[in-house]
Amino acid sequence: MNKHRPTSLRLSGWLCQDQAVLGVGLGALSLSLFALCYGLLSPALPLLASAFGIGLVQQGSLMTAYAVGYLFAVVFGGYLADRWSKERVLTCGLGLIGAGLVLTWAAPNYVSGLAALGVTGGGGGLIEMVVSAIVSDYVPDRRGSALNLLQLAFGLSAASPIILTWLVDTEGSWRLGFVALGGIAWVLGLLSLMLTSRGTPSEDRIDLRAVTLLARRPRLWAIAASQAAYVFSEVSLLSWSITFLVSGRGISAARANGALSLFWVALLAGRMLTTILAVRIRLDRLLILMTVAAMAGVVTLVLVADGEAARILVGILGFLYAGIFGTIIAYAGDEFPRYSGTVFGLIMAAGAAGAVIGPWAVGAVAEAVTLEAALWLVAATMGLTGVIYMILGSPRQI
């Protein structure tokens, strides 16, 4: 028996190494797929609205349906990860997002489109919730570097508007982008079945006992409200920027899609800069600085009449919005280090709630008044985020 032991150990090491490569690789590919899907939704909304023959309120509701699915995934994803394992939740998420994308491709009307995007959002939420934890499990000694590199996948969101423009310009069906991503999701889902569950509990779940303890902490609800207000602003801007540039500023859909690609590239650059600034500037001051700059950018976008200038401003807003979401998460972690899992889950759920309300609310105001008037809501909610941190001040460890 002893003479076979070294061979067994080597075989075990190879299997573990293969699992690590597969886990990290699938994590990166799954998050890249999610980024491409999210980047595709914004420029596709006006096309879906035209195909379904619906108005502005219903157009906004399409993104709201996606956000509702995402919210359910955030609320229940941690529980499912503990019950099934994070690896099986990833498989479920890839299957759902694939189904939602294919259903969106085939959707004949508004109601079926709502259902399809709700399924897509649920799958995307499950993917985003567990990917970071899976990668952390497989490379615990290089966790920080791996997670930072993983976030670079969101830069791929910039490619989706360009791909959609190409599909439209070549007279191909623009819906092919949905079915292609859906097929890729299913392939990744099949590959994820090869991952072995590592049995570690989810850290990003909402623990109801901890919620009871934290319920009397008004600062937590203020932080959650700030995340909801920020995500309201960001998702609304992404949902309506194409329609605003095309119908409100008279530029072509292709050039408007290019502005959205620039938004995603600038967002990536801004996140890199925020990583540096966050260790040099107190978090509440950094949040106030970023939210004031972003609010000023949205106000300028509404007021500027020149289409080309507005197009450039949409791209710049990606840089201004970039670091706010992550910095709010970091602030909450500094405030409640003992309850980080529950706090992060609540903050993510609050952000998803902002995404549910925002696109629909902006669409309702746009239909009742004008889209320019509705975009003042985007600026106002960003300003509210900054005001909250003017009141809260620096984090207090609780």
Secondary structure by P-SEA (a helix, b strand, c coil): cccaaaaaaaaaaaaaaaaaaaaaaaaaaaaaaaaaaaaaaaaaaaaaaaaacccaaaaaaaaaaaaaaaaaaaacaaaaaaaccaaaaaaaaaaaaaaaaaaaaacccaaaaaaaaaaaaaaaaaaaacaaaaaaaacccaaaaaaaaaacccccccaaaaaaaaaaaaccccaaaaaaaaaaaaaaaaaacccccccccccccccaaaaaaacccaaaaaaaaaaaaaaaaaaaaaacaaaaaaccccccaaaaaaaaaaaaaaaaaaaaaaaaacccccaaaaaaaaaaaaaaaaaaaaacccaaaaaaaaaaaaaaaccaaaaaaaaaaaacccaaaaaaaaaaaaaaaaaacaaaaaaaaaaaccccccaaaaaaaaaaaaaaaaaacccccc
